[in-house]
Amino acid sequence: MKKHVKGIYWYIKRFFDIFFSLILIIITFPIMIIVSLCLFINLGRPLWNQRRYREGLNKKKFLMYKFRTKKLDSDDLPRKERYTRFSYIIDKSHLNELPQLFNILKGDMSFIGPRPFIPGETLPNVKINNKRYLVRPGITGLAYVKGGKYMAHKNKLKYDTIYYDNFGFMQDLKILLKTPIEVIRQSKDK
């Protein structure tokens, strides 16, 4: 497998990831503290999502930071019963994903790229193209703005390959601009 996609934009993108993640960490840190305290009171320990390891650049495993919003041992419950009222709001508003800004700062993730998989996760009847592992995984990506949770894994993986094949500033800008609209659209049905 190649190391990763290279070129001047690779370095520009990393600079922007560091710069904006630092700014957003400073701005959102009080929110993260409040959310973590409220989740601790609401759900108890642990504060972090239990399935935290993900596959990143070159399939390297990393710890993805994310607040836990589901009740412990709730996988067999109906979707809405897995949450408390408060934790459901945190999950729906994506505030549980704010700690991923630290993953971006560390270089585990980027703002934009394929969503990272859980190591060893098997997808039904789908072959994963290794191109998705040649860029840093992202908080948002091409597959997300093309339908995200509404599409089959096969199509998500197709968009991950398209993202790699068209790696560049204009594609990232379009994804960045479409993401807020898609977050609102997909949150309505959660």
Secondary structure by P-SEA (a helix, b strand, c coil): cccccccaaaaaaaaaaaaaaaaaaaaaaaaaaaaaaaaaaacccccccccccccccccbbbbbbbccccccccccccccccccaaaaaaaaaccccccaaaaaaaccccccccccccccccccccccccccccccccccccccccccccccaaaaaaaaaaaaaaccaaaaaaaaaaaaaaaaaaaaac
